Amino acid sequence: MKKFILLAASAAFMSFNSLAQAQAPVLGSAANFALFSTNGAVSNTGLSHLTGDVGTNNGSSTNFGNVDGVMHDSDGTTMIAATDLNTAYNQLNAAIPDYFPSPLLGNGQILTAGTYSIGESASLSNTLTLDGGGNANSVFIFKIQGALSSAAGAQVLLTNGALACNVFWKVEGLVDLATNTAMKGTIVANNAAIILNSGASLEGRALSTTGAVTVSGVTVRKPVGCGSKVLTGPAQPPLGTVVCYTVFTGNGSLTNTGITYITGDVGTNVGLTTGFEATKVNGTIHLMPDTSTAKASLDLNNAYTFLNTLPTDIQLLYPAAFGQDLVLTPHTYEMNAATVLNGKVTLNAQNNPNAVFVIKINGALSTSTYASVELINQAQAKNVFWKVDGAVNINDYSKFKGSVIGNNGAVIINKGVEIEGRVLSTSGGISTFGINAQMTSGCELLGTISTTVTAKEAQLFPNPFSNVLNIKMEDLDGGSTLTIFNTAGAKVMQTVLSQKTSSLPMNLPVGVYFYQLTGKNGAKQSGKLISKP
């Protein structure tokens, strides 16, 4: 009988434990912040990565690098956030406890949803697992009537549907998370400071009603889910016919050196396209301007104008320190100076495959060697756009994602660079040096036509030439047309070759020229010529 009573009591406790339903507080506008204090300084040392707004309603925010959010100091936004934080604190403080655990949290402990009350200071060691019991709406509230600290490397783990957006820590004292602590949930410290030490990570928020918030080389990500806004980013620009080009400039020469592989068209609307091998381009090589390049140039200008006039969501304040493992979410970003991508920048679509990213750079763009743009959580290169008002220089062996739309600046894509997207310039020469560029989806005509080169190339000699240029053709028939352009793309000579072997008198100024041979059957050959004294 005694055994039966114990079993029944145990079952009743387990049932009560599984049915405990804590209620999440309403954070209001405070939910937009990753770090916030109603009354106190918010400061950083070292390289921290933050997703969410940062600010204080009474004090200053100092020494932050690029933040995936908006910086606020004592403005209308912080005033409202302070009021909303106080409301949320009162709701947490009024939550009726379900459980009264030991102040020594962690060490392999597993807790289910509910409100936990600890009547003194608490500490976190090793691992604490929060088990949602298969319910994504399960809420965990920890009411701690003193300080909260963690041991180095302590972790809060979420399992069985538990979400960081439904975890709350109400602390009546100092919060001090040690090196490499991995914390989950929104921390609300009342009349006390919050310290996140080097290497600590927080999927949640660090909010103080009164007290400084200090971080040092940490990662803080505002949690998603629980009814938070799904980020979609801005509308995509209308690329029009330029969508079929992988490398294109509206005005300038397009040259390649080395072995380059391209999926998509290449060309220029003013100048010549040289150095690309037809066997390595899955698309059309527009050797010189034509009706396609003319339309693409107009469409590119429209796309640039669209991007340039998009309203900015977030301004990144340190363009020269762009990258460095920065994580961005679907928004329109802006940098108002020359920008250097150092190391890696990650674009996080937050599991929305249609999310759009726009990075507006009001200056030149360059990268370090081996720089990379990484896509996570269903981000797609076809939805990434870089508007650059100036020169572009993507350095050796970098991996770049998205469509670069440069304006009035030369573009250099160096050796070993991999591009998933497009490199487009409204005006400025483009030079590539042994790259691999794969156009993203959008062009239905890809692969339907291509520029052909004769199997046996014609010979033009001597080169450099002086007064005479000899031409010996193998596969090109009589009636082929020879056209010669200067380096500005202007036509300086054109003649029809009636024989397979011809000797042409030449009277061109000393300099570099480009030629194109076009056979009656449509076969083409292009190259460089040099006129000497």
LINQUIRA-V261571 format. One record per backbone hydrogen bond with DSSP energy under -0.5 kcal/mol. NH is the residue of the N-H (numbers start at 1). CO is the residue of the C=O. If there is no record, write none. Layout:
# LINQUIRA-V261571
{{NH & CO} {NH & CO}}
This chain:
# LINQUIRA-V261571
{{5 & 1} {6 & 2} {7 & 3} {8 & 4} {9 & 5} {10 & 6} {11 & 7} {12 & 8} {13 & 9} {14 & 10} {15 & 11} {16 & 12} {17 & 13} {18 & 14} {19 & 15} {20 & 16} {22 & 20} {22 & 139} {27 & 25} {30 & 27} {31 & 28} {32 & 29} {33 & 30} {34 & 53} {35 & 53} {36 & 206} {37 & 55} {38 & 208} {40 & 58} {42 & 60} {43 & 213} {44 & 62} {45 & 215} {48 & 46} {49 & 218} {50 & 48} {51 & 220} {52 & 50} {52 & 68} {53 & 32} {54 & 70} {55 & 35} {56 & 72} {57 & 37} {62 & 42} {62 & 60} {68 & 50} {69 & 67} {72 & 54} {74 & 56} {79 & 75} {80 & 76} {81 & 77} {82 & 78} {83 & 79} {84 & 80} {85 & 81} {86 & 82} {87 & 83} {88 & 84} {89 & 85} {90 & 86} {91 & 87} {92 & 88} {93 & 89} {94 & 90} {95 & 91} {95 & 92} {98 & 115} {99 & 115} {105 & 103} {105 & 123} {107 & 125} {108 & 127} {109 & 106} {109 & 127} {111 & 129} {113 & 131} {114 & 139} {116 & 114} {116 & 141} {117 & 99} {118 & 143} {122 & 147} {123 & 103} {124 & 149} {125 & 105} {128 & 155} {129 & 109} {130 & 157} {131 & 111} {131 & 129} {132 & 130} {132 & 159} {134 & 160} {135 & 132} {135 & 160} {136 & 134} {138 & 135} {140 & 166} {141 & 114} {142 & 168} {143 & 116} {143 & 141} {144 & 142} {144 & 170} {145 & 118} {145 & 143} {148 & 174} {149 & 122} {150 & 176} {151 & 124} {153 & 179} {154 & 151} {155 & 126} {156 & 182} {157 & 128} {157 & 155} {159 & 130} {162 & 159} {166 & 163} {167 & 164} {168 & 140} {169 & 186} {170 & 142} {170 & 168} {171 & 169} {171 & 188} {172 & 144} {172 & 146} {173 & 171} {175 & 193} {176 & 148} {176 & 174} {177 & 195} {178 & 176} {180 & 198} {181 & 178} {182 & 154} {183 & 181} {183 & 201} {185 & 203} {186 & 167} {187 & 185} {187 & 205} {188 & 169} {188 & 186} {189 & 187} {189 & 207} {190 & 171} {191 & 189} {194 & 212} {195 & 175} {196 & 214} {197 & 177} {197 & 195} {199 & 217} {200 & 197} {201 & 181} {202 & 219} {203 & 183} {204 & 202} {204 & 221} {205 & 185} {206 & 34} {207 & 187} {207 & 205} {208 & 36} {209 & 189} {211 & 39} {213 & 41} {214 & 194} {214 & 212} {215 & 43} {216 & 196} {217 & 45} {219 & 200} {220 & 49} {221 & 202} {222 & 51} {222 & 220} {228 & 225} {231 & 229} {233 & 330} {239 & 237} {242 & 239} {243 & 240} {244 & 241} {245 & 242} {246 & 265} {247 & 265} {248 & 423} {249 & 267} {250 & 425} {252 & 270} {254 & 272} {255 & 430} {256 & 274} {257 & 432} {260 & 258} {261 & 435} {262 & 280} {263 & 437} {264 & 262} {264 & 282} {265 & 244} {266 & 284} {267 & 247} {268 & 286} {269 & 249} {273 & 287} {274 & 254} {274 & 272} {280 & 277} {281 & 278} {282 & 262} {282 & 280} {283 & 281} {286 & 266} {286 & 284} {287 & 285} {289 & 271} {294 & 290} {295 & 291} {296 & 292} {297 & 293} {298 & 294} {299 & 295} {300 & 296} {301 & 297} {302 & 298} {303 & 299} {304 & 300} {305 & 301} {306 & 302} {307 & 303} {308 & 304} {309 & 305} {310 & 307} {313 & 332} {314 & 332} {316 & 314} {316 & 334} {317 & 315} {321 & 318} {322 & 319} {322 & 340} {324 & 342} {325 & 344} {326 & 323} {326 & 344} {328 & 346} {330 & 348} {331 & 329} {333 & 331} {333 & 358} {334 & 314} {335 & 360} {339 & 364} {340 & 319} {341 & 366} {342 & 322} {342 & 340} {343 & 341} {345 & 372} {346 & 326} {347 & 374} {348 & 328} {348 & 346} {349 & 347} {349 & 376} {351 & 377} {352 & 349} {352 & 377} {353 & 351} {355 & 352} {356 & 232} {357 & 383} {358 & 331} {359 & 385} {360 & 333} {360 & 358} {361 & 359} {361 & 387} {362 & 335} {362 & 360} {363 & 361} {365 & 391} {366 & 339} {367 & 393} {368 & 341} {370 & 396} {371 & 368} {372 & 343} {373 & 399} {374 & 345} {374 & 372} {376 & 347} {379 & 376} {383 & 380} {384 & 381} {385 & 357} {386 & 403} {387 & 359} {387 & 385} {388 & 386} {388 & 405} {389 & 361} {390 & 388} {392 & 410} {393 & 365} {394 & 412} {395 & 393} {397 & 415} {398 & 395} {399 & 371} {400 & 398} {400 & 418} {402 & 420} {403 & 384} {404 & 402} {404 & 422} {405 & 386} {405 & 403} {406 & 404} {406 & 424} {407 & 388} {409 & 427} {411 & 429} {412 & 392} {413 & 431} {414 & 394} {414 & 412} {416 & 434} {417 & 414} {418 & 398} {419 & 436} {420 & 400} {421 & 419} {421 & 438} {422 & 402} {423 & 246} {424 & 404} {425 & 248} {426 & 406} {428 & 251} {430 & 253} {431 & 411} {432 & 255} {433 & 413} {434 & 257} {436 & 417} {437 & 261} {438 & 419} {438 & 436} {439 & 263} {439 & 437} {444 & 442} {446 & 443} {448 & 445} {451 & 283} {454 & 524} {457 & 455} {459 & 472} {460 & 458} {461 & 459} {461 & 470} {464 & 530} {465 & 530} {466 & 468} {469 & 504} {470 & 461} {471 & 502} {472 & 459} {473 & 500} {475 & 456} {479 & 497} {480 & 477} {480 & 497} {481 & 518} {482 & 495} {483 & 481} {483 & 516} {484 & 493} {485 & 514} {486 & 490} {487 & 512} {489 & 486} {492 & 484} {493 & 484} {495 & 482} {497 & 480} {498 & 496} {502 & 471} {504 & 469} {506 & 467} {511 & 531} {513 & 529} {514 & 485} {515 & 527} {516 & 483} {517 & 525} {518 & 481} {518 & 516} {519 & 523} {522 & 519} {524 & 452} {525 & 517} {527 & 515} {529 & 513} {531 & 511} {532 & 465} {532 & 530}}
